[in-house]
Amino acid sequence: MDVRAADPPGAASFAERRGEEPRRTAVGTELSAHGERLPKKTRGLNAQATSAQKAQVVQALRPLYPLDDVLKLSGLSRSTFYYRQRMSQLADRHAALKDRIKAIFEAHKGCYGYRRVTAAIRQLGQTVNHKTVQRLMVEMGLKSLVRPKKYRSYKGDVGRTAPDLVKRQFTAQAANQKWVTDVTEFKVAGEKLYLSPVMDLYNGEIIAYETTTRPVFKLVESM
């Protein structure tokens, strides 16, 4: 049994300052080369621990022991320790926002993307940037299950449908057997121009045409 007087906090770091390696007793307690007992929490500072876990232990021991000594024992660099601290503070800062995002996302069964989640949060009276919501949702793996719909201009039958007389036979055996027409849009000098011609399918001759700057019925009527 060691009956020597207990050393003040920080005494365990003296051996490390001399460049001496700590040794272990039979029960696994770390001792310095001179037999000084090291903090029990340092048992978690092994090679298998991640840098985040080591940073947590270092932060817990920081009020009791010199930071340089605990960092040396943990094998962490000062820059890594402060980086982990900063990441932890950022995570804590957005903890409440993350909970609210997750609650809204789950309440709508995963159908809300970051834009609708942002709108829902703002309706609750909290000012939040949509980019922040998007980043946090990516971090939490929250992705909307609804795929964006592709734009389709076809809206179904509108008005009376003319009979299909051509039946996709775009050739003719003689002149004036088959005439076809369609409205085509062009860009001329940065402005839109609409052309409505009548073409003979026998030889491709343009029988008549009309142009306007707006796609109105008068364009086809005049042609």
C-alpha positions, 0 to 999 in steps of 0.5 A: 500500500502506498502511504505517501501523502497525496500529491496535489492536482497536476502532480501526475504530469511531472513524469511526462514533463521529464519525458518518462512513460507511465506504467501500469499496475496489476489492476490497470491503474496508470502510474507515472515512472515515479509511482504518482497516480494518474487520473482514472479518466485517462484509462479511456485515452487508449489507441482505440479511442476516437479523436472525438472521445479523447477530446471529451476526456481532455475537456473533462480533465482540463479544470483539474490538470494542465492542458498540455499534460493531458493533451500529451497523454491523450496523443491529441494535438492542440489544433485537433482538440479545439477543432473537436470543441468547435464541432461540439459547440456547433452541434449543441447550438443547433440541437433544438433546431434539429429536434424541430426539423425532425419532428416536422419531417416525421409529422408529414411522413417524410414528404417535406423537403427542406423548403417546406420544412423551413416554411413550417418552422417560420410559421412557428415564429422562428427565423431560420435560413433555408440553407441551414435547414438543408445542411442539417437535414443532410447531416441527419439523413432526412430526404423527402420521399416525393419526387419532383414532377416533370413539366408536361404542357399537354392538358388533355383535350380542349375544345373540338378535336379535328379528324385526323385525315392525314394519318401520318402519311406525309406524302402526296401523289399530286399537287393540292391533295394534302395541305398541312399547317403548324405554328412555329416560334422563332427568335429574331433580334432577341424577340419572339416571332411566330410563323403560320404557313400552309405547305403542300405535301406534294413538293413542299411548296408554301402556299401561304403564310403569316407572321406575328409577334404573338400566338393569337388566333388572328395569325391562323385566320389571316394565313 
